[in-house]
């Protein structure tokens, strides 16, 4: 046997096995589905956390502008993360955020948000039919403070001087600006320990308003962060 016959088999190149076209298609479909699911979840997270700029920024009323100018731009604005931003943990009809307070000026600003699907909850739980999420006239708001002494059930505080509305995707936003808010004296027993936002909806068969705790200043929780004004927020 000559060398060609003896070693010929070792010189042959094996062809790679052909891939299954079906398996390749399945992998492509799986990859597309993963990208789609991640994209949907990312979009939902973005929409959930999104607030239009005006809903997050401080609003300068004439009174706050006057206070700003009188103090050379030093207004000591504060903010606080809300521990209980919903009116109800189960229903979650309304959500509050972006609290801004200027105690010395008696100013409190808060943003309220709700989903257009709010009508389903109002109809099911409170007998309100034909709810229009864009009908702003059906809403009214007030602030309610805690009692300052035993037997004091609290009272309304401040007055609503400005409401600004906006929308994005399925959410509706209301920027609420209150003035003449008495926060009480910080170094006495007369300081206000909590303030809640009360939301009234015309036609809802509810014995009390929707309520969200938006301000806490007591022994268990009194942490506030400084709210720094951007150049665009400062009044002219």
N, C-alpha and C positions, 0 to 999 in steps of 0.2 A: 504494500500500500504506500503510495507516494505521499509526500508532505501535504499536498493539496487536499487529498481525501481524508488524511488523518486529522488535520486541524481546520478543515473548512467550516465545520459547525460553529467553531468559536469566533469566527469572523462575521457571522450573521448578526444583524441588528434587530432586536425584538421591537416590534411596533407597540406603542402604548395602547392600552385598552381604550376603546371608545367610551365616552361618557354617555350616560343615559340622558336623553333630551328631556324626558319627563322629570327627572330629579332636578335638573337645572331650572326648569320652569317653576317647580315648587319652591326652590330657594329664592328665585327672583320675586315671586308672589309674597313669600314670607317677609323678605326684606322691605318690600313696598308697604306691606301692612304695618310693620314695625315703625317705619318712618311716618306713616299716616297717624298711627295712634299717638306717637310722641308729639307730632305736630299739633294734634287736636288737644292733648293735655296741656301742652305749652301755651296754646292760644287761650284756652279756658283760664289758665293761671294768670296770664297777662291781663285778660279782660277783668278778672276778679279783683286784681290789685290795682287796676288803672283808675286814676282820678284826673279829670281835666285840671289844668293848671289853676284856673280861677277857684276851683273847689278846694285846693290845697293851700292857696296863698292867703295872706292876711288881707282883709278888705278895709280900706281906710274911709270911714264915714267922716263927715265934716267935723264931728266932735273929736274923733281920734286923730284926725289931721291937725287940729288945733292943739291937742295935747302933745303930739309929736313935735310940732314946731316950738312949743313953749319949753320943751325939755331938750332941745338941741338934738333930736333924733334918738334919744335914749328913753325907750318906752318900757323896757323890762318885760317883753312879751315872753310867755311861757307856754309850754305844751305838755301833754301827759298822755301816755299810752292807756287806752281804755281796757280794763280787764274784762268787762262785760258789755261789749259793743252792740249786742242784739237786744231787742225788746223781749224776745222769748227764745230760749235755746232750741226748742223743738220747732216752732213755727218760723222763727227768723224773718219776721215781716219787714222790719226796718233795721238798718245797720248804721251806726254813727262812727265818725272818725275825724281826724285832723282838728283836734281841739286846740284853740288858741285863746289864751286869757291875758288880759292886761289889768291886773287887780286895781292898781292906783287909778286907772281911767274908768273902772267899772265896765270893762268890755269882755264879752265872751262870744266866741265864734265857733261854730261846729258845722260839720257837713253830714247831712243825712242822705242815705242811699236806699233804694228799693228796686226790686226786680219787677218787670212788667207782669210777671206771673202773680204778683201780689193779689190781683183780682180773684184768682182761684181760692186763695186762703180767706179773703174777705167774704166771698160768697158762701163758702162751706162753713166757716166758723161764726160769721157775724151777719149773715143774711143780706149782704150788700150785693145787689145785682147791677149789671151794666156798668161796672167800674171802668173808668177810663184812666189809664196810668199817666196820661199827659194833661189831665184836667187839674190844674194847679189850684183852682178855687175851692176844691173840696177838702183841702188840707188846712189846718191851723196848728199853731205851735205855742208852747209856753215853757218857761223854766220854773221848777219847783225846788225849794231848798228844804233842808232838814229843820227840825225844831230846835230851838236854842235852849230850851229848858224843859223840865218835866211837865207834861200836859200840853206842850206846844207841838201841834201836828205838822208844823211847817207852813209855808205860804209861798205864793207866787213871788218871783224875784225878777227884776229887770223887765225890759220891754223890747219886743222885736222891732227893729228899725230898718232892716234890709233883708230881702230874700232874693237869691240869685239861683236860677235853674239851669241845668245842663243835662245832656244825655250822651250815652255811648253804648252801642250794641243794645243789650237787653236791660241796661240799668238807667235809672233816673236819679239825678242828684239835686239836692237843695242846700245851698250855702246859707246858713242862718246866722245873722249878726244881731246880738243883743247888747243894749246899752243900759246904763244905770243899774248894773248888777252889784249888789252889796255882798262882798265876799267876807265881811266881818274883819275884826282886828286879829292879826296873826298872833299877837302875844297876849291874848286874853281868852276867856271862856266863851266869848261871843263870836268867835270865828265860825264861818260856815264850813261844816265838815263834808257835806256832799250836796250836789245839785244834779237833778235829773231833767232830761228833756222829755216833755210830754207831747205826743202827736195825736191829734184828733182828726178823724176821717168822717165827713158828713155821710150820714146814712148807715153807718156801721152800728149794729145793735150790740153795743158794748157798754157796760156799766162804768168803765173807767178808761182813760186814754191809754194808748201804747206808751210805755215808759222805758227809757234807757238811762242808766247811770253814766253821766259824762264828766263828773268832776268829783274828786275825792281828796280831802285834806284833813286827815285825822291820824291818830297814833299808829294805826296799823298800815296806813298808806298815805304818804304825803310827798311822794317823789315827783318833781317836775323838772323838765329839761328846758333850757333856754331856747327860744325860737329866734333864730337869726334871720333878719330881713335881707333878702337879696336886693341888688340895685334896682331891679325892675319893680319890686314891691314898694319901694320908698316913694312917698308922695312928692309931687313936683313943688 
